[in-house]
Amino acid sequence: MTDENNPNVLPSTPPDTGYVPVLPLAQLRDTADRIRAEVQKVIVGQEKVLDLLLIALLSDGHVLIEGMPGLAKTLTAKLLARTVDTGFSRIQFTPDLMPSDVIGTSVFDPRTSTFEFKAGPIFSNIVLIDEINRAPAKTQAALFESMEERQVTVDGRTYPLGSPFLVVATQNPIEHEGTYRLPEAQLDRFLFRIDIGYPGLEDEVALMLRSQEGADRLSVAHVRPVITPAELHHARALAASVRCDEKLVRYIADIIHATRNDRALMLGASPRASLAILRGSKSAAAIQGRDFVVPEDIQLVLTPVLRHRILLTPEREMEGLRPDEVVAQFIAKVPVPR
């Protein structure tokens, strides 16, 4: 398991330095704190998971959440969606799900003798896809256009999706019967793959104590909207304006190129990964109230960006090597600019 539920993971700006950001990021940081507070009315622990979800929301990137059953993957996604005052839909992927069940279909109207398009549940702002690997490849492929181009094409006509548009998908890493492995092309469309680990001892005790306060204590009804779509759009523009020094841009490129020349890897990271790291590190800085990226911001997002974009050679997989360990090796051996 990863340690992505450990606290104090975001690099912060010391309060006594007198630093004043050029960008107006104080409200953005306050909004991020309020979203955390709302979600943590129900969820105990998982601070890093929540931070990464906030970064993805601010970076306009889709998220794949992976973890064992019972670790609140679906609940966490629901709670995040409730903090944004916008549309939400949930799609339960099953082996018999058809593409039209996701994107919609044209229905004949006998009154007008014409076909009318009936939009599917993908036409929402935050879309939760439960157990994405349970649907066959044809249905998974229906998500390609919507996730990348924010539009759906049916019967030769293109229908734009709303803004914001965020896909949060979940999958179980240990159940393989009745599942269909996501192809690399689809995995690459997710900004992050977040692995949820088991809670710590004290967090588990706190969770059980909280549940004794009443059956509805862990209900999503406790969470209230914090940010509107217009405010989110403004926050994303601010995050995109965060500065990343050329030395740090080269640092990202050095790591990406190292993945392409490593003998342990059969497939290195793509340029899309470079851009994902850049976007994510800017958002990580913005959430902390900084208008510039530091190396720790980059290192924070490296693993969730790369773990689903690199492929180990069969020999290294048989040795028990994991993508997270390979990324940690790159962080250790690529020189950090100062």
C-alpha positions as CSV (number, residue, x, y, z in Angstrom):
1,M,0.0,0.0,0.0
2,T,1.0,3.6,-0.5
3,D,1.3,6.2,2.2
4,E,-0.9,8.7,0.4
5,N,-3.1,9.1,3.5
6,N,-0.3,10.6,5.6
7,P,-0.8,14.2,6.8
8,N,1.3,17.2,6.1
9,V,2.2,16.4,2.6
10,L,1.8,19.7,0.8
11,P,4.9,22.0,1.0
12,S,3.9,25.2,2.7
13,T,5.1,28.7,2.9
14,P,6.4,29.6,6.4
15,P,4.2,32.2,7.9
16,D,7.1,34.4,9.3
17,T,8.9,35.0,6.0
18,G,6.9,38.0,5.0
19,Y,6.2,36.5,1.6
20,V,3.3,38.2,-0.2
21,P,2.3,36.4,-3.5
22,V,1.8,38.6,-6.6
23,L,-1.3,36.7,-7.5
24,P,-4.4,37.0,-5.3
25,L,-4.2,33.5,-3.9
26,A,-5.4,34.0,-0.4
27,Q,-9.1,33.4,-1.3
28,L,-8.1,30.3,-3.3
29,R,-6.2,28.9,-0.3
30,D,-9.1,29.6,2.0
31,T,-11.5,27.9,-0.4
32,A,-9.3,24.8,-0.5
33,D,-9.2,24.7,3.3
34,R,-13.0,25.0,3.4
35,I,-13.4,22.1,0.9
36,R,-11.1,20.0,3.1
37,A,-13.1,20.9,6.2
38,E,-16.4,19.9,4.5
39,V,-15.2,16.6,3.3
40,Q,-13.6,15.8,6.6
41,K,-16.9,16.1,8.3
42,V,-17.4,12.6,7.0
43,I,-14.0,11.2,6.0
44,V,-11.4,10.6,8.6
45,G,-7.8,10.8,7.6
46,Q,-6.8,10.4,3.9
47,E,-5.3,13.9,3.8
48,K,-3.0,13.3,0.9
49,V,-5.8,11.7,-1.1
50,L,-8.0,14.7,-0.5
51,D,-5.1,17.1,-1.4
52,L,-4.6,15.3,-4.7
53,L,-8.3,15.4,-5.5
54,L,-8.2,19.2,-4.9
55,I,-5.2,19.6,-7.2
56,A,-6.9,17.6,-9.9
57,L,-10.1,19.7,-9.6
58,L,-8.0,22.9,-9.8
59,S,-6.0,21.4,-12.8
60,D,-9.1,20.4,-14.7
61,G,-7.9,16.8,-14.8
62,H,-9.7,13.4,-14.5
63,V,-8.9,11.1,-11.6
64,L,-8.7,7.3,-11.3
65,I,-9.0,6.1,-7.6
66,E,-7.8,2.6,-6.9
67,G,-8.0,0.7,-3.6
68,M,-9.3,-2.3,-1.7
69,P,-13.1,-2.6,-1.0
70,G,-14.4,-0.6,1.9
71,L,-11.9,2.3,1.8
72,A,-14.6,4.9,0.9
73,K,-13.4,5.5,-2.7
74,T,-16.9,6.2,-4.0
75,L,-17.9,8.2,-0.8
76,T,-14.8,10.4,-1.2
77,A,-15.7,11.2,-4.8
78,K,-19.3,12.0,-3.8
79,L,-18.2,14.3,-1.0
80,L,-15.8,16.2,-3.3
81,A,-18.6,16.6,-5.8
82,R,-21.0,18.0,-3.2
83,T,-18.5,20.8,-2.4
84,V,-18.9,22.2,-5.9
85,D,-22.3,23.7,-6.6
86,T,-22.8,22.1,-9.9
87,G,-24.3,19.0,-11.6
88,F,-23.3,15.5,-10.5
89,S,-24.1,12.0,-11.9
90,R,-23.0,8.5,-11.0
91,I,-22.6,5.6,-13.5
92,Q,-22.2,2.0,-12.2
93,F,-20.2,0.2,-14.9
94,T,-21.2,-3.4,-15.4
95,P,-20.3,-6.0,-18.1
96,D,-23.6,-5.5,-19.9
97,L,-23.4,-1.7,-20.0
98,M,-23.6,-0.3,-23.6
99,P,-22.0,2.9,-24.9
100,S,-25.5,4.4,-25.4
101,D,-26.1,3.9,-21.7
102,V,-23.2,6.3,-21.0
103,I,-23.3,9.0,-23.8
104,G,-26.9,8.8,-24.8
105,T,-28.7,7.8,-28.0
106,S,-31.0,9.1,-30.7
107,V,-34.7,8.2,-30.2
108,F,-37.4,8.4,-32.9
109,D,-40.2,10.8,-32.1
110,P,-43.3,9.7,-34.0
111,R,-45.0,13.0,-33.5
112,T,-42.4,14.9,-35.6
113,S,-41.1,11.8,-37.5
114,T,-37.5,12.8,-36.5
115,F,-34.8,11.4,-34.3
116,E,-34.2,13.3,-31.0
117,F,-31.0,12.9,-29.1
118,K,-31.5,11.9,-25.5
119,A,-28.4,12.7,-23.5
120,G,-26.8,10.1,-21.2
121,P,-25.4,10.5,-17.7
122,I,-22.0,11.6,-19.1
123,F,-23.7,15.0,-19.7
124,S,-23.0,16.4,-16.2
125,N,-20.3,18.4,-14.6
126,I,-18.8,15.9,-12.1
127,V,-19.2,12.3,-13.2
128,L,-18.5,9.4,-10.9
129,I,-17.8,6.1,-12.7
130,D,-17.9,3.2,-10.2
131,E,-15.8,0.2,-11.1
132,I,-14.7,1.5,-14.5
133,N,-12.9,-1.8,-15.3
134,R,-16.1,-3.8,-15.2
135,A,-17.4,-2.5,-18.5
136,P,-16.2,-4.0,-21.8
137,A,-13.7,-2.2,-24.1
138,K,-16.5,-0.8,-26.4
139,T,-18.1,1.0,-23.5
140,Q,-14.8,2.2,-22.1
141,A,-14.0,3.6,-25.5
142,A,-17.1,5.7,-25.4
143,L,-15.3,7.8,-22.7
144,F,-12.3,8.7,-24.9
145,E,-13.8,11.7,-26.7
146,S,-15.6,13.0,-23.7
147,M,-12.6,12.9,-21.4
148,E,-10.1,14.4,-23.9
149,E,-12.2,16.8,-26.0
150,R,-15.1,17.5,-23.6
151,Q,-17.6,16.6,-26.3
152,V,-19.7,13.6,-27.5
153,T,-20.3,12.7,-31.2
154,V,-23.5,10.7,-31.9
155,D,-24.9,10.0,-35.4
156,G,-22.5,12.5,-37.0
157,R,-23.5,15.3,-34.6
158,T,-21.2,16.7,-31.9
159,Y,-22.6,17.8,-28.6
160,P,-20.4,19.8,-26.2
161,L,-20.2,18.9,-22.6
162,G,-20.7,21.4,-19.8
163,S,-18.0,23.2,-17.8
164,P,-16.6,22.2,-15.5
165,F,-16.3,18.5,-16.6
166,L,-14.5,16.1,-14.3
167,V,-14.5,12.3,-14.4
168,V,-13.7,10.5,-11.1
169,A,-13.4,6.8,-11.7
170,T,-12.9,4.0,-9.2
171,Q,-11.6,0.4,-9.5
172,N,-10.7,-2.5,-7.3
173,P,-7.1,-3.7,-7.8
174,I,-7.7,-7.3,-6.6
175,E,-10.9,-8.4,-8.3
176,H,-10.1,-9.6,-11.8
177,E,-13.1,-11.9,-12.6
178,G,-15.6,-10.1,-14.8
179,T,-13.3,-7.1,-15.4
180,Y,-11.6,-5.6,-18.4
181,R,-8.2,-4.0,-18.1
182,L,-8.1,-0.4,-19.1
183,P,-6.0,0.2,-22.2
184,E,-3.0,2.5,-21.9
185,A,-4.6,5.1,-24.2
186,Q,-7.5,5.5,-21.7
187,L,-5.3,5.4,-18.6
188,D,-3.3,8.3,-20.2
189,R,-6.4,10.5,-20.1
190,F,-6.4,10.4,-16.3
191,L,-4.3,13.2,-14.8
192,F,-3.8,11.2,-11.6
193,R,-4.1,7.6,-10.5
194,I,-4.6,7.8,-6.7
195,D,-4.0,4.7,-4.6
196,I,-6.0,4.7,-1.3
197,G,-4.4,2.8,1.5
198,Y,-5.8,1.5,4.7
199,P,-6.3,4.1,7.5
200,G,-3.9,4.3,10.4
201,L,-4.9,2.9,13.8
202,E,-5.9,6.3,15.3
203,D,-7.9,7.2,12.2
204,E,-9.8,3.9,12.3
205,V,-10.6,4.5,16.0
206,A,-11.8,8.0,15.2
207,L,-14.0,6.7,12.4
208,M,-15.7,4.1,14.6
209,L,-16.3,6.7,17.4
210,R,-17.8,9.1,14.8
211,S,-20.1,6.4,13.5
212,Q,-21.5,6.0,17.1
213,E,-22.7,9.5,17.1
214,G,-25.6,8.5,14.9
215,A,-26.4,6.6,11.7
216,D,-26.4,9.8,9.6
217,R,-23.1,11.0,11.0
218,L,-21.3,9.6,8.0
219,S,-23.9,10.8,5.5
220,V,-23.0,13.0,2.5
221,A,-25.9,15.3,3.6
222,H,-23.5,16.9,6.1
223,V,-21.4,18.4,3.3
224,R,-22.4,21.8,1.8
225,P,-21.3,23.4,-1.4
226,V,-18.3,25.7,-1.1
227,I,-17.5,26.9,-4.6
228,T,-19.5,27.8,-7.7
229,P,-18.5,26.9,-11.3
230,A,-17.7,30.6,-11.9
231,E,-15.4,30.7,-8.9
232,L,-13.8,27.4,-9.9
233,H,-13.1,28.8,-13.4
234,H,-11.5,31.8,-11.8
235,A,-9.4,29.6,-9.4
236,R,-8.2,27.5,-12.3
237,A,-7.1,30.6,-14.2
238,L,-5.1,31.7,-11.2
239,A,-3.5,28.3,-10.8
240,A,-2.5,28.3,-14.4
241,S,-0.8,31.7,-13.9
242,V,1.5,30.3,-11.2
243,R,5.2,30.7,-12.3
244,C,7.4,27.6,-12.9
245,D,11.0,28.6,-13.4
246,E,12.8,27.2,-16.5
247,K,15.1,25.2,-14.2
248,L,12.1,23.4,-12.8
249,V,10.6,22.9,-16.2
250,R,13.9,21.2,-17.2
251,Y,13.8,19.2,-14.0
252,I,10.4,17.8,-15.1
253,A,11.7,17.0,-18.6
254,D,14.8,15.3,-17.1
255,I,12.6,12.9,-15.1
256,I,10.3,12.2,-18.1
257,H,13.3,11.5,-20.3
258,A,14.8,9.3,-17.6
259,T,11.7,7.1,-17.8
260,R,12.2,6.6,-21.5
261,N,15.8,5.4,-21.1
262,D,15.4,3.1,-18.0
263,R,16.0,-0.6,-18.6
264,A,13.4,-1.5,-16.0
265,L,10.7,0.1,-18.1
266,M,9.1,-1.2,-21.3
267,L,7.1,2.1,-21.8
268,G,8.2,5.5,-20.6
269,A,6.1,8.6,-19.9
270,S,4.6,10.6,-22.8
271,P,4.7,14.4,-23.3
272,R,1.1,14.4,-21.8
273,A,2.7,13.3,-18.6
274,S,5.1,16.3,-18.7
275,L,2.2,18.7,-19.1
276,A,0.3,16.9,-16.3
277,I,3.1,17.3,-13.9
278,L,3.5,21.0,-14.8
279,R,-0.3,21.6,-14.3
280,G,-0.4,19.6,-11.1
281,S,2.6,21.3,-9.5
282,K,1.2,24.7,-10.3
283,S,-2.1,23.8,-8.6
284,A,-0.2,22.4,-5.6
285,A,1.6,25.7,-5.2
286,A,-1.6,27.7,-5.6
287,I,-3.5,25.7,-2.9
288,Q,-0.6,26.7,-0.5
289,G,-1.0,30.4,-1.4
290,R,2.3,30.5,-3.4
291,D,2.5,31.9,-6.9
292,F,5.7,30.0,-7.8
293,V,6.5,26.3,-8.0
294,V,9.1,24.6,-5.8
295,P,10.7,21.2,-6.3
296,E,8.5,19.7,-3.6
297,D,5.4,20.6,-5.6
298,I,6.7,18.6,-8.5
299,Q,7.7,15.6,-6.4
300,L,4.2,15.6,-4.8
301,V,2.5,14.9,-8.1
302,L,5.1,12.8,-9.8
303,T,3.9,9.4,-8.5
304,P,0.2,9.8,-9.1
305,V,0.9,11.2,-12.6
306,L,3.4,8.5,-13.6
307,R,2.3,5.3,-11.9
308,H,-0.3,4.5,-14.6
309,R,1.8,5.9,-17.5
310,I,4.9,3.7,-17.2
311,L,5.1,0.0,-17.9
312,L,7.6,-2.3,-16.2
313,T,9.4,-5.0,-18.2
314,P,8.0,-8.5,-17.4
315,E,11.3,-9.4,-15.8
316,R,11.2,-6.6,-13.3
317,E,7.5,-7.3,-12.6
318,M,8.4,-10.9,-11.7
319,E,11.0,-9.5,-9.3
320,G,8.3,-7.7,-7.5
321,L,9.2,-4.2,-8.6
322,R,6.4,-1.6,-8.5
323,P,5.9,1.6,-10.6
324,D,5.9,3.7,-7.3
325,E,9.3,2.3,-6.5
326,V,10.6,3.2,-9.9
327,V,9.3,6.8,-9.6
328,A,11.0,7.0,-6.2
329,Q,14.3,6.0,-7.8
330,F,13.9,8.8,-10.4
331,I,13.2,11.3,-7.7
332,A,16.4,10.2,-5.8
333,K,18.8,10.1,-8.8
334,V,17.7,13.1,-10.9
335,P,19.4,16.2,-9.6
336,V,17.1,18.8,-8.0
337,P,17.7,22.4,-9.2
338,R,18.2,25.0,-6.4
